[in-house]
Amino acid sequence: SYQDAEKKVEETSVAAQATQEKVDKLYNAILPLLNNLKANPEKEYILWPKRLEKIEQFETYLNGIYTK
């Protein structure tokens, strides 16, 4: 009984650490994007060459983090 509980605690701890790492990676991926978007708030538009390609790359990157 004690060994089962200890094993469950260890498994939960490992899962929590993996989840925290995912959250940290997502945060570190999204924060620079948000900072860049708010860099010049006085501008009415954002010049963003190859926008669709960049967004798709970022989406793929986020999906990679989420699904690992």
DOGU-34569 format. One line per 3 residues: their letters; for each residue x, y, z of C-alpha. Coordinates in nm, 2 decimals. Layout:
A) X Y Z  ...
***
This chain:
SYQ) 0.00 0.00 0.00  0.28 0.24 0.10  0.48 0.14 -0.21
DAE) 0.18 0.20 -0.44  0.12 0.54 -0.29  0.49 0.63 -0.32
KKV) 0.49 0.51 -0.69  0.18 0.72 -0.76  0.34 1.03 -0.61
EET) 0.65 0.98 -0.82  0.45 0.94 -1.14  0.24 1.25 -1.06
SVA) 0.56 1.44 -0.99  0.71 1.34 -1.32  0.39 1.43 -1.50
AQA) 0.37 1.77 -1.33  0.73 1.85 -1.42  0.67 1.76 -1.79
TQE) 0.35 1.97 -1.79  0.54 2.26 -1.64  0.81 2.23 -1.90
KVD) 0.55 2.25 -2.18  0.38 2.55 -2.02  0.72 2.72 -2.00
KLY) 0.80 2.65 -2.36  0.46 2.78 -2.48  0.50 3.10 -2.27
NAI) 0.85 3.16 -2.40  0.73 3.11 -2.76  0.43 3.34 -2.73
LPL) 0.57 3.62 -2.53  0.82 3.74 -2.80  0.54 3.74 -3.05
LNN) 0.32 3.96 -2.83  0.61 4.19 -2.75  0.68 4.24 -3.12
LKA) 0.31 4.31 -3.19  0.29 4.58 -2.93  0.63 4.73 -3.01
NPE) 0.49 5.04 -3.19  0.13 5.10 -3.07  0.11 5.43 -3.25
KEY) 0.13 5.26 -3.59  -0.21 5.17 -3.74  -0.08 4.87 -3.93
ILW) 0.20 4.62 -3.90  0.43 4.55 -4.19  0.47 4.18 -4.18
PKR) 0.62 4.03 -4.50  0.54 3.66 -4.56  0.28 3.68 -4.28
LEK) 0.09 3.36 -4.37  0.41 3.16 -4.39  0.54 3.29 -4.06
IEQ) 0.21 3.22 -3.89  0.19 2.87 -4.02  0.55 2.81 -3.90
FET) 0.46 2.94 -3.55  0.15 2.73 -3.55  0.35 2.42 -3.63
YLN) 0.60 2.51 -3.36  0.32 2.55 -3.10  0.16 2.22 -3.21
GIY) 0.49 2.05 -3.17  0.52 2.17 -2.81  0.16 2.09 -2.73
TK) 0.17 1.73 -2.86  0.50 1.62 -2.71
***
